[in-house]
Amino acid sequence: GFLIRIRANIYLAFQTFDFNKNIYNFAVVFKLIYFNFFIFSSLRLTGFQLPSPIVSTGSRLTLWLLSDYAVSGQGFKAVYEALPSYTCGNPGQLLNGYQQGSTFNIGDKIRYSCSPGYVLEGHTTLSCLATSTGTAAWDFPLPYCRADDGCGGTLRGQSGVITTPNYPAEYNNNADCTWTVLAEPGDTIALVFSDFQLEDDYDLLEVSGTDGPSQWFTGPNLPSPIISSKNWLRLHFTSDGNHRLRGFSAQYQGKIKGELIEHQKVL
């Protein structure tokens, strides 16, 4: 593993990234967070898409590389630097998109757009805001550009249903779908699965936007209900080139902060 320690927040940017995409080949980034005690938050990265830059919330980052005995890849190359408390750092470039704005300090805004033939999913504008811990952070995750005929999308509204392509029939091989669910500022989102059937270890669902690291799901077991810690949730589904199964169906429902969540049955 690699341990980075600097007396400041750390900005980590990947320049290359190539892992055989399955549950056994991945890099893990551990972020050390200090409140009244030390806790760890982790982020697991795999596949071939260049990850967005990572900003620590403390003076320490640890990277672990894990691989299986089968197919290998080129791995990754990353650079890091100390980040002053008044800056959020570059949130990252978009694949098949454009970034407008070159300063990343508190009060600055970055705008994104996509190349012709692609649709932007997520927020077009990110704002660098001061946090209660005396640092700075972007108010929303980095958006992405998807092909016009691609799966996934940005979902707004009080409730709705997310399913894999072709559900309840089998999903496609080599699928790569991202859904971003957005609620009003200050609200949170509940996600309840009614069906879940993925090829174990090779077809994966990543859910981010909750406390702690991203959650990963695979196989036939129905995940427990998920509640966001922010006003957004992001689901990223990928499948390999072999077996296909039914996929999943999940209902999302927004809730006003402080209210109880009433899970509705997915029809």
MIDOSE-1310 file (N, C-alpha, C; in nm, 2 decimals, decimal comma, always signed):
residues 267
gfli	+0,08/-0,12/+0,00/+0,00/+0,00/+0,00/+0,09/+0,12/+0,00; +0,02/+0,24/-0,02/+0,09/+0,37/-0,02/+0,03/+0,46/+0,08; +0,11/+0,52/+0,16/+0,06/+0,61/+0,26/+0,11/+0,75/+0,23; +0,02/+0,85/+0,22/+0,05/+0,99/+0,20/+0,01/+1,07/+0,32
rira	+0,11/+1,14/+0,38/+0,09/+1,22/+0,49/+0,15/+1,36/+0,47; +0,06/+1,46/+0,47/+0,10/+1,60/+0,46/+0,02/+1,68/+0,56; +0,08/+1,79/+0,61/+0,01/+1,88/+0,71/-0,09/+1,97/+0,64; -0,18/+1,91/+0,56/-0,29/+1,98/+0,49/-0,38/+1,87/+0,43
niyl	-0,49/+1,92/+0,38/-0,57/+1,83/+0,30/-0,50/+1,79/+0,17; -0,53/+1,67/+0,12/-0,45/+1,61/+0,01/-0,54/+1,60/-0,11; -0,48/+1,65/-0,22/-0,55/+1,64/-0,36/-0,48/+1,53/-0,44; -0,56/+1,42/-0,47/-0,51/+1,31/-0,55/-0,58/+1,30/-0,68
afqt	-0,50/+1,31/-0,79/-0,55/+1,30/-0,92/-0,49/+1,19/-1,00; -0,58/+1,10/-1,06/-0,53/+0,99/-1,14/-0,50/+1,03/-1,28; -0,39/+0,99/-1,34/-0,35/+1,02/-1,47/-0,38/+0,90/-1,57; -0,36/+0,78/-1,52/-0,40/+0,66/-1,59/-0,47/+0,57/-1,49
fdfn	-0,56/+0,48/-1,54/-0,63/+0,38/-1,46/-0,68/+0,27/-1,55; -0,63/+0,15/-1,52/-0,67/+0,03/-1,60/-0,67/-0,09/-1,51; -0,79/-0,14/-1,47/-0,80/-0,26/-1,39/-0,90/-0,35/-1,46; -0,88/-0,48/-1,46/-0,97/-0,58/-1,51/-1,10/-0,57/-1,42
kniy	-1,21/-0,54/-1,48/-1,33/-0,50/-1,40/-1,40/-0,62/-1,34; -1,37/-0,65/-1,21/-1,46/-0,74/-1,14/-1,43/-0,71/-0,99; -1,49/-0,79/-0,90/-1,49/-0,76/-0,76/-1,36/-0,79/-0,70; -1,26/-0,85/-0,77/-1,14/-0,89/-0,71/-1,02/-0,79/-0,75
nfav	-1,03/-0,71/-0,85/-0,93/-0,62/-0,89/-0,97/-0,48/-0,87; -0,90/-0,41/-0,78/-0,95/-0,28/-0,75/-0,84/-0,21/-0,67; -0,85/-0,07/-0,66/-0,77/+0,01/-0,57/-0,86/+0,06/-0,46; -0,81/+0,07/-0,34/-0,89/+0,13/-0,23/-0,82/+0,25/-0,18
vfkl	-0,89/+0,36/-0,17/-0,84/+0,49/-0,11/-0,90/+0,51/+0,02; -0,82/+0,51/+0,13/-0,87/+0,53/+0,27/-0,85/+0,67/+0,30; -0,95/+0,74/+0,35/-0,94/+0,88/+0,39/-0,96/+0,88/+0,54; -0,86/+0,94/+0,61/-0,86/+0,95/+0,75/-0,93/+1,08/+0,79
iyfn	-1,04/+1,07/+0,87/-1,12/+1,19/+0,90/-1,11/+1,21/+1,05; -1,10/+1,33/+1,10/-1,09/+1,36/+1,24/-1,21/+1,45/+1,28; -1,28/+1,39/+1,38/-1,39/+1,47/+1,45/-1,34/+1,48/+1,59; -1,41/+1,41/+1,68/-1,36/+1,40/+1,82/-1,27/+1,27/+1,83
ffif	-1,26/+1,20/+1,72/-1,18/+1,08/+1,72/-1,15/+1,05/+1,57; -1,06/+0,95/+1,55/-1,02/+0,92/+1,41/-1,12/+0,81/+1,36; -1,17/+0,83/+1,24/-1,24/+0,73/+1,17/-1,19/+0,71/+1,03; -1,22/+0,60/+0,97/-1,18/+0,58/+0,83/-1,30/+0,58/+0,73
sslr	-1,28/+0,64/+0,62/-1,37/+0,63/+0,51/-1,30/+0,57/+0,39; -1,36/+0,48/+0,31/-1,29/+0,42/+0,20/-1,37/+0,43/+0,07; -1,30/+0,43/-0,04/-1,35/+0,44/-0,17/-1,29/+0,33/-0,26; -1,37/+0,24/-0,32/-1,31/+0,14/-0,40/-1,33/+0,17/-0,55
ltgf	-1,22/+0,16/-0,62/-1,21/+0,20/-0,76/-1,17/+0,08/-0,85; -1,24/+0,06/-0,96/-1,21/-0,05/-1,05/-1,25/-0,02/-1,19; -1,22/-0,10/-1,29/-1,26/-0,08/-1,43/-1,15/+0,00/-1,50; -1,20/+0,07/-1,61/-1,11/+0,14/-1,70/-1,13/+0,29/-1,71
qlps	-1,24/+0,34/-1,65/-1,27/+0,48/-1,66/-1,18/+0,56/-1,55; -1,13/+0,67/-1,59/-1,04/+0,75/-1,51/-1,13/+0,80/-1,39; -1,09/+0,77/-1,27/-1,17/+0,83/-1,15/-1,16/+0,98/-1,14; -1,26/+1,04/-1,08/-1,25/+1,18/-1,05/-1,14/+1,20/-0,94
pivs	-1,09/+1,33/-0,94/-0,99/+1,35/-0,83/-1,05/+1,33/-0,69; -0,97/+1,30/-0,60/-1,01/+1,27/-0,46/-0,94/+1,38/-0,37; -1,02/+1,44/-0,28/-0,97/+1,53/-0,18/-0,99/+1,48/-0,05; -0,89/+1,47/+0,03/-0,90/+1,41/+0,17/-0,96/+1,52/+0,26
tgsr	-1,02/+1,47/+0,37/-1,07/+1,56/+0,47/-0,98/+1,56/+0,59; -0,86/+1,52/+0,57/-0,76/+1,52/+0,68/-0,62/+1,52/+0,62; -0,52/+1,49/+0,70/-0,38/+1,50/+0,65/-0,32/+1,37/+0,60; -0,41/+1,27/+0,58/-0,36/+1,14/+0,55/-0,45/+1,07/+0,45
ltlw	-0,39/+1,00/+0,35/-0,45/+0,92/+0,25/-0,38/+0,79/+0,24; -0,44/+0,68/+0,24/-0,38/+0,55/+0,22/-0,44/+0,48/+0,09; -0,36/+0,43/+0,01/-0,40/+0,36/-0,11/-0,36/+0,21/-0,11; -0,45/+0,12/-0,13/-0,42/-0,02/-0,14/-0,45/-0,07/-0,27
llsd	-0,37/-0,16/-0,33/-0,39/-0,22/-0,46/-0,41/-0,37/-0,43; -0,53/-0,42/-0,48/-0,56/-0,57/-0,47/-0,59/-0,62/-0,61; -0,54/-0,74/-0,63/-0,56/-0,80/-0,76/-0,58/-0,95/-0,75; -0,64/-1,02/-0,85/-0,66/-1,16/-0,84/-0,55/-1,23/-0,92
yavs	-0,56/-1,36/-0,94/-0,46/-1,44/-1,01/-0,49/-1,45/-1,16; -0,59/-1,39/-1,21/-0,64/-1,42/-1,35/-0,59/-1,30/-1,44; -0,68/-1,22/-1,49/-0,64/-1,12/-1,60/-0,59/-1,00/-1,53; -0,48/-0,95/-1,58/-0,41/-0,83/-1,53/-0,44/-0,71/-1,61
gqgf	-0,41/-0,59/-1,56/-0,42/-0,46/-1,63/-0,30/-0,38/-1,61; -0,29/-0,26/-1,66/-0,18/-0,17/-1,65/-0,17/-0,11/-1,51; -0,28/-0,11/-1,44/-0,28/-0,04/-1,30/-0,31/+0,11/-1,31; -0,25/+0,19/-1,23/-0,28/+0,33/-1,22/-0,15/+0,41/-1,20
kavy	-0,16/+0,54/-1,24/-0,06/+0,64/-1,20/-0,14/+0,76/-1,15; -0,09/+0,81/-1,04/-0,16/+0,93/-0,98/-0,06/+1,03/-0,92; -0,10/+1,15/-0,92/-0,02/+1,26/-0,86/-0,09/+1,32/-0,74; -0,02/+1,37/-0,64/-0,08/+1,43/-0,52/-0,01/+1,56/-0,49
ealp	-0,09/+1,64/-0,42/-0,03/+1,77/-0,37/-0,11/+1,82/-0,24; -0,04/+1,90/-0,16/-0,11/+1,96/-0,05/-0,21/+2,06/-0,10; -0,33/+2,06/-0,03/-0,44/+2,15/-0,07/-0,47/+2,25/+0,04; -0,46/+2,38/+0,02/-0,49/+2,48/+0,12/-0,64/+2,47/+0,16
sytc	-0,67/+2,52/+0,28/-0,80/+2,51/+0,33/-0,90/+2,59/+0,26; -0,86/+2,69/+0,18/-0,95/+2,78/+0,11/-0,99/+2,73/-0,03; -0,94/+2,62/-0,07/-0,97/+2,57/-0,21/-1,03/+2,43/-0,20; -1,11/+2,40/-0,30/-1,17/+2,27/-0,32/-1,09/+2,18/-0,41
gnpg	-1,00/+2,23/-0,48/-0,92/+2,15/-0,58/-1,00/+2,14/-0,71; -0,94/+2,10/-0,82/-1,00/+2,08/-0,95/-1,10/+1,96/-0,93; -1,23/+1,98/-0,96/-1,32/+1,86/-0,95/-1,30/+1,76/-1,05; -1,23/+1,79/-1,17/-1,20/+1,70/-1,27/-1,26/+1,73/-1,40
qlln	-1,21/+1,67/-1,51/-1,26/+1,69/-1,64/-1,36/+1,58/-1,67; -1,45/+1,61/-1,77/-1,55/+1,51/-1,81/-1,50/+1,44/-1,94; -1,52/+1,31/-1,94/-1,50/+1,23/-2,06/-1,62/+1,27/-2,16; -1,58/+1,32/-2,28/-1,67/+1,37/-2,38/-1,75/+1,49/-2,33
gyqq	-1,67/+1,58/-2,26/-1,74/+1,70/-2,21/-1,63/+1,81/-2,19; -1,68/+1,93/-2,15/-1,60/+2,05/-2,13/-1,62/+2,11/-1,99; -1,51/+2,17/-1,95/-1,51/+2,24/-1,82/-1,49/+2,39/-1,84; -1,57/+2,47/-1,78/-1,55/+2,62/-1,78/-1,52/+2,67/-1,65
gstf	-1,41/+2,73/-1,63/-1,37/+2,78/-1,50/-1,23/+2,72/-1,46; -1,14/+2,80/-1,41/-1,01/+2,76/-1,39/-0,96/+2,79/-1,25; -1,05/+2,85/-1,16/-1,01/+2,87/-1,02/-1,11/+2,79/-0,93; -1,06/+2,74/-0,82/-1,13/+2,64/-0,74/-1,13/+2,68/-0,60
nigd	-1,14/+2,81/-0,57/-1,14/+2,85/-0,43/-1,28/+2,87/-0,38; -1,30/+2,90/-0,25/-1,43/+2,92/-0,19/-1,50/+3,04/-0,26; -1,62/+3,02/-0,31/-1,69/+3,12/-0,38/-1,69/+3,10/-0,53; -1,59/+3,02/-0,58/-1,58/+3,00/-0,73/-1,68/+2,89/-0,78
kiry	-1,72/+2,90/-0,90/-1,81/+2,81/-0,97/-1,74/+2,75/-1,09; -1,77/+2,62/-1,12/-1,73/+2,55/-1,24/-1,85/+2,51/-1,31; -1,85/+2,53/-1,44/-1,96/+2,49/-1,53/-1,92/+2,38/-1,63; -2,01/+2,29/-1,65/-1,98/+2,17/-1,74/-2,08/+2,17/-1,85
scsp	-2,03/+2,12/-1,97/-2,12/+2,09/-2,08/-2,07/+1,97/-2,16; -2,14/+1,91/-2,25/-2,10/+1,79/-2,31/-2,08/+1,81/-2,46; -2,01/+1,72/-2,52/-1,99/+1,72/-2,67/-2,11/+1,69/-2,74; -2,13/+1,72/-2,87/-2,25/+1,68/-2,95/-2,26/+1,53/-2,94
gyvl	-2,39/+1,49/-2,93/-2,42/+1,34/-2,92/-2,42/+1,29/-2,78; -2,39/+1,38/-2,68/-2,39/+1,33/-2,54/-2,48/+1,43/-2,46; -2,53/+1,37/-2,35/-2,62/+1,44/-2,26/-2,56/+1,45/-2,12; -2,56/+1,57/-2,06/-2,50/+1,59/-1,93/-2,60/+1,54/-1,82
eght	-2,55/+1,46/-1,73/-2,63/+1,41/-1,62/-2,57/+1,46/-1,49; -2,65/+1,52/-1,41/-2,60/+1,58/-1,28/-2,62/+1,73/-1,29; -2,55/+1,80/-1,20/-2,56/+1,94/-1,20/-2,46/+2,00/-1,30; -2,50/+2,10/-1,37/-2,42/+2,17/-1,47/-2,32/+2,26/-1,40
tlsc	-2,35/+2,31/-1,28/-2,27/+2,41/-1,21/-2,23/+2,35/-1,07; -2,10/+2,35/-1,04/-2,06/+2,32/-0,90/-2,00/+2,44/-0,84; -2,03/+2,46/-0,71/-1,99/+2,57/-0,63/-1,90/+2,53/-0,52; -1,79/+2,60/-0,50/-1,69/+2,57/-0,39/-1,74/+2,64/-0,26
lats	-1,77/+2,56/-0,16/-1,83/+2,62/-0,04/-1,74/+2,59/+0,08; -1,74/+2,68/+0,18/-1,67/+2,66/+0,31/-1,75/+2,56/+0,39; -1,68/+2,47/+0,46/-1,74/+2,37/+0,54/-1,74/+2,41/+0,69; -1,81/+2,34/+0,77/-1,81/+2,36/+0,91/-1,68/+2,32/+0,98
tgta	-1,60/+2,24/+0,91/-1,47/+2,20/+0,97/-1,35/+2,29/+0,93; -1,38/+2,40/+0,86/-1,28/+2,50/+0,83/-1,21/+2,46/+0,70; -1,26/+2,37/+0,62/-1,21/+2,34/+0,49/-1,30/+2,39/+0,38; -1,28/+2,34/+0,26/-1,37/+2,37/+0,15/-1,41/+2,24/+0,07
awdf	-1,53/+2,24/+0,01/-1,58/+2,13/-0,06/-1,68/+2,17/-0,17; -1,69/+2,09/-0,28/-1,79/+2,12/-0,38/-1,92/+2,08/-0,33; -2,03/+2,15/-0,37/-2,16/+2,12/-0,32/-2,23/+2,00/-0,39; -2,18/+1,96/-0,50/-2,24/+1,84/-0,57/-2,13/+1,76/-0,63
plpy	-2,16/+1,63/-0,66/-2,05/+1,55/-0,72/-2,03/+1,59/-0,87; -1,92/+1,54/-0,92/-1,89/+1,57/-1,06/-2,00/+1,51/-1,15; -2,05/+1,59/-1,25/-2,15/+1,53/-1,34/-2,08/+1,44/-1,44; -2,15/+1,38/-1,54/-2,09/+1,30/-1,64/-2,17/+1,32/-1,77
crad	-2,11/+1,28/-1,88/-2,17/+1,29/-2,01/-2,20/+1,14/-2,06; -2,33/+1,12/-2,09/-2,36/+0,99/-2,14/-2,41/+1,00/-2,29; -2,40/+0,89/-2,37/-2,45/+0,90/-2,50/-2,60/+0,91/-2,50; -2,65/+0,97/-2,61/-2,79/+1,00/-2,62/-2,87/+0,87/-2,60
dgcg	-2,82/+0,76/-2,65/-2,89/+0,63/-2,65/-2,84/+0,54/-2,53; -2,77/+0,60/-2,44/-2,72/+0,52/-2,32/-2,82/+0,51/-2,21; -2,79/+0,42/-2,12/-2,88/+0,40/-2,01/-2,84/+0,49/-1,89; -2,93/+0,50/-1,79/-2,90/+0,59/-1,68/-2,98/+0,72/-1,70
gtlr	-2,94/+0,82/-1,62/-3,00/+0,95/-1,63/-3,01/+1,02/-1,50; -3,05/+1,15/-1,50/-3,07/+1,23/-1,38/-3,22/+1,23/-1,35; -3,25/+1,19/-1,22/-3,39/+1,17/-1,18/-3,42/+1,28/-1,07; -3,53/+1,35/-1,09/-3,58/+1,45/-1,00/-3,73/+1,41/-0,96
gqsg	-3,77/+1,47/-0,86/-3,91/+1,44/-0,81/-3,91/+1,37/-0,68; -4,03/+1,36/-0,62/-4,05/+1,31/-0,49/-4,02/+1,16/-0,49; -4,06/+1,08/-0,59/-4,04/+0,94/-0,59/-4,03/+0,89/-0,74; -3,98/+0,77/-0,75/-3,97/+0,70/-0,88/-3,91/+0,57/-0,87
vitt	-3,89/+0,50/-0,98/-3,84/+0,36/-0,99/-3,72/+0,36/-1,08; -3,62/+0,29/-1,04/-3,50/+0,26/-1,12/-3,48/+0,12/-1,14; -3,46/+0,08/-1,27/-3,45/-0,06/-1,31/-3,33/-0,07/-1,41; -3,27/-0,19/-1,41/-3,17/-0,22/-1,51/-3,23/-0,22/-1,65
pnyp	-3,15/-0,20/-1,76/-3,21/-0,21/-1,89/-3,28/-0,34/-1,92; -3,40/-0,34/-1,98/-3,48/-0,45/-2,02/-3,55/-0,52/-1,91; -3,54/-0,47/-1,79/-3,60/-0,53/-1,67/-3,75/-0,55/-1,70; -3,82/-0,66/-1,66/-3,76/-0,78/-1,59/-3,69/-0,88/-1,68
aeyn	-3,67/-0,85/-1,81/-3,59/-0,94/-1,89/-3,44/-0,92/-1,86; -3,36/-1,00/-1,92/-3,21/-0,99/-1,88/-3,15/-0,86/-1,93; -3,06/-0,80/-1,85/-2,99/-0,68/-1,89/-2,88/-0,72/-2,00; -2,82/-0,62/-2,06/-2,72/-0,64/-2,16/-2,58/-0,67/-2,10
nnad	-2,50/-0,74/-2,18/-2,36/-0,76/-2,15/-2,29/-0,62/-2,17; -2,18/-0,60/-2,10/-2,10/-0,48/-2,11/-2,18/-0,35/-2,09; -2,28/-0,36/-2,00/-2,36/-0,24/-1,97/-2,28/-0,15/-1,87; -2,30/-0,02/-1,88/-2,24/+0,08/-1,79/-2,34/+0,19/-1,78
ctwt	-2,42/+0,19/-1,67/-2,53/+0,28/-1,65/-2,51/+0,36/-1,52; -2,54/+0,49/-1,52/-2,53/+0,57/-1,40/-2,66/+0,65/-1,38; -2,72/+0,64/-1,27/-2,84/+0,72/-1,23/-2,80/+0,81/-1,12; -2,84/+0,94/-1,13/-2,82/+1,03/-1,03/-2,96/+1,08/-0,98
vlae	-2,99/+1,06/-0,85/-3,12/+1,10/-0,80/-3,09/+1,23/-0,72; -3,17/+1,34/-0,75/-3,15/+1,47/-0,69/-3,27/+1,51/-0,61; -3,25/+1,55/-0,49/-3,36/+1,61/-0,41/-3,34/+1,75/-0,38; -3,43/+1,82/-0,31/-3,41/+1,96/-0,28/-3,30/+1,97/-0,17
pgdt	-3,23/+2,09/-0,17/-3,13/+2,11/-0,07/-3,18/+2,09/+0,07; -3,11/+2,01/+0,15/-3,15/+1,98/+0,29/-3,23/+1,86/+0,30; -3,28/+1,80/+0,19/-3,36/+1,68/+0,19/-3,27/+1,56/+0,18; -3,32/+1,44/+0,21/-3,24/+1,32/+0,18/-3,33/+1,22/+0,10
ialv	-3,27/+1,11/+0,06/-3,34/+1,02/-0,03/-3,33/+0,87/+0,03; -3,44/+0,80/+0,02/-3,44/+0,66/+0,06/-3,45/+0,58/-0,07; -3,38/+0,47/-0,07/-3,38/+0,37/-0,18/-3,41/+0,24/-0,13; -3,52/+0,17/-0,19/-3,57/+0,04/-0,14/-3,57/-0,05/-0,26
fsdf	-3,50/-0,16/-0,25/-3,50/-0,26/-0,36/-3,61/-0,36/-0,34; -3,68/-0,40/-0,45/-3,78/-0,50/-0,45/-3,74/-0,63/-0,52; -3,63/-0,62/-0,60/-3,58/-0,73/-0,68/-3,43/-0,71/-0,70; -3,35/-0,81/-0,69/-3,20/-0,80/-0,72/-3,14/-0,93/-0,76
qled	-3,10/-0,94/-0,89/-3,04/-1,06/-0,94/-2,92/-1,02/-1,03; -2,80/-1,02/-0,98/-2,68/-0,99/-1,07/-2,58/-1,11/-1,06; -2,50/-1,12/-1,17/-2,40/-1,22/-1,17/-2,30/-1,20/-1,06; -2,29/-1,30/-0,97/-2,21/-1,28/-0,85/-2,06/-1,25/-0,89
dydl	-2,01/-1,14/-0,83/-1,87/-1,10/-0,84/-1,83/-1,02/-0,96; -1,91/-1,03/-1,07/-1,87/-0,98/-1,20/-1,96/-0,87/-1,25; -2,09/-0,87/-1,21/-2,18/-0,76/-1,24/-2,21/-0,69/-1,11; -2,19/-0,56/-1,11/-2,18/-0,48/-0,99/-2,27/-0,36/-0,99
levs	-2,32/-0,33/-0,87/-2,39/-0,20/-0,85/-2,32/-0,13/-0,74; -2,28/+0,00/-0,76/-2,22/+0,09/-0,67/-2,32/+0,20/-0,63; -2,34/+0,22/-0,50/-2,43/+0,33/-0,46/-2,34/+0,42/-0,37; -2,34/+0,55/-0,41/-2,27/+0,65/-0,34/-2,36/+0,77/-0,30
gtdg	-2,32/+0,85/-0,20/-2,40/+0,95/-0,15/-2,45/+0,93/-0,01; -2,40/+0,82/+0,05/-2,44/+0,79/+0,19/-2,32/+0,82/+0,28; -2,34/+0,81/+0,41/-2,23/+0,82/+0,51/-2,12/+0,71/+0,48; -2,00/+0,75/+0,49/-1,89/+0,65/+0,47/-1,86/+0,63/+0,32
psqw	-1,80/+0,51/+0,29/-1,76/+0,48/+0,16/-1,88/+0,44/+0,07; -1,86/+0,43/-0,06/-1,96/+0,37/-0,15/-1,99/+0,23/-0,11; -2,12/+0,19/-0,13/-2,16/+0,06/-0,11/-2,17/-0,02/-0,24; -2,12/-0,15/-0,23/-2,11/-0,23/-0,35/-2,20/-0,35/-0,33
ftgp	-2,28/-0,39/-0,44/-2,37/-0,50/-0,43/-2,35/-0,59/-0,55; -2,36/-0,72/-0,53/-2,35/-0,82/-0,64/-2,42/-0,94/-0,60; -2,45/-1,03/-0,69/-2,51/-1,16/-0,66/-2,66/-1,16/-0,64; -2,72/-1,25/-0,57/-2,87/-1,27/-0,57/-2,94/-1,21/-0,44
nlps	-2,86/-1,15/-0,35/-2,92/-1,11/-0,22/-2,97/-0,97/-0,23; -3,10/-0,95/-0,18/-3,16/-0,82/-0,18/-3,10/-0,73/-0,08; -3,05/-0,61/-0,13/-2,98/-0,52/-0,04/-3,08/-0,46/+0,06; -3,03/-0,42/+0,17/-3,12/-0,35/+0,27/-3,15/-0,21/+0,22
piis	-3,25/-0,14/+0,27/-3,29/-0,01/+0,23/-3,17/+0,09/+0,26; -3,15/+0,19/+0,17/-3,04/+0,28/+0,18/-3,10/+0,42/+0,20; -3,03/+0,50/+0,28/-3,07/+0,64/+0,30/-2,95/+0,73/+0,28; -2,97/+0,83/+0,20/-2,86/+0,92/+0,17/-2,82/+1,00/+0,28
sknw	-2,70/+1,05/+0,29/-2,66/+1,15/+0,39/-2,66/+1,29/+0,33; -2,69/+1,30/+0,20/-2,69/+1,43/+0,13/-2,82/+1,44/+0,05; -2,83/+1,54/-0,04/-2,95/+1,55/-0,11/-2,94/+1,49/-0,25; -2,85/+1,39/-0,26/-2,84/+1,31/-0,39/-2,79/+1,17/-0,36
lrlh	-2,82/+1,08/-0,45/-2,77/+0,94/-0,45/-2,73/+0,91/-0,59; -2,62/+0,84/-0,61/-2,58/+0,80/-0,74/-2,56/+0,65/-0,74; -2,62/+0,58/-0,85/-2,62/+0,44/-0,87/-2,54/+0,41/-1,00; -2,44/+0,33/-0,99/-2,35/+0,30/-1,11/-2,35/+0,14/-1,12
ftsd	-2,41/+0,10/-1,23/-2,43/-0,04/-1,26/-2,34/-0,08/-1,38; -2,26/-0,19/-1,37/-2,18/-0,24/-1,47/-2,19/-0,39/-1,48; -2,18/-0,44/-1,61/-2,19/-0,59/-1,63/-2,07/-0,62/-1,72; -2,03/-0,75/-1,71/-1,92/-0,79/-1,79/-1,97/-0,85/-1,92
gnhr	-1,89/-0,92/-2,00/-1,92/-0,97/-2,13/-1,98/-1,11/-2,13; -2,01/-1,17/-2,02/-2,06/-1,31/-2,01/-2,20/-1,32/-1,98; -2,23/-1,37/-1,86/-2,37/-1,41/-1,82/-2,46/-1,29/-1,80; -2,59/-1,31/-1,82/-2,69/-1,20/-1,80/-2,80/-1,25/-1,71
lrgf	-2,85/-1,17/-1,62/-2,95/-1,21/-1,53/-3,06/-1,10/-1,54; -3,16/-1,11/-1,45/-3,28/-1,02/-1,45/-3,24/-0,88/-1,41; -3,15/-0,86/-1,32/-3,11/-0,72/-1,28/-3,18/-0,68/-1,15; -3,21/-0,55/-1,14/-3,27/-0,51/-1,02/-3,38/-0,40/-1,05
saqy	-3,47/-0,39/-0,95/-3,57/-0,28/-0,95/-3,57/-0,22/-0,81; -3,57/-0,09/-0,80/-3,56/-0,01/-0,67/-3,64/+0,11/-0,68; -3,71/+0,15/-0,58/-3,78/+0,27/-0,57/-3,71/+0,37/-0,48; -3,70/+0,50/-0,53/-3,64/+0,60/-0,45/-3,76/+0,70/-0,40
qgki	-3,74/+0,75/-0,29/-3,84/+0,85/-0,23/-3,76/+0,95/-0,15; -3,79/+1,08/-0,18/-3,73/+1,19/-0,11/-3,80/+1,21/+0,02; -3,73/+1,26/+0,12/-3,78/+1,30/+0,25/-3,73/+1,43/+0,30; -3,81/+1,51/+0,36/-3,77/+1,63/+0,42/-3,69/+1,60/+0,55
kgel	-3,58/+1,67/+0,57/-3,50/+1,64/+0,68/-3,57/+1,65/+0,81; -3,56/+1,55/+0,89/-3,63/+1,54/+1,02/-3,76/+1,46/+1,02; -3,81/+1,43/+0,90/-3,93/+1,36/+0,89/-3,90/+1,21/+0,88; -4,00/+1,13/+0,92/-3,98/+0,98/+0,91/-4,00/+0,94/+0,76
iehq	-3,94/+0,84/+0,72/-3,95/+0,79/+0,58/-4,06/+0,68/+0,58; -4,15/+0,69/+0,49/-4,25/+0,58/+0,47/-4,22/+0,51/+0,34; -4,16/+0,39/+0,35/-4,13/+0,32/+0,23/-4,25/+0,27/+0,16; -4,26/+0,29/+0,03/-4,38/+0,25/-0,04/-4,34/+0,12/-0,12
kvl	-4,43/+0,03/-0,13/-4,41/-0,09/-0,20/-4,40/-0,06/-0,35; -4,30/-0,12/-0,42/-4,29/-0,11/-0,56/-4,38/-0,20/-0,63; -4,46/-0,15/-0,72/-4,57/-0,23/-0,78/-4,50/-0,30/-0,90
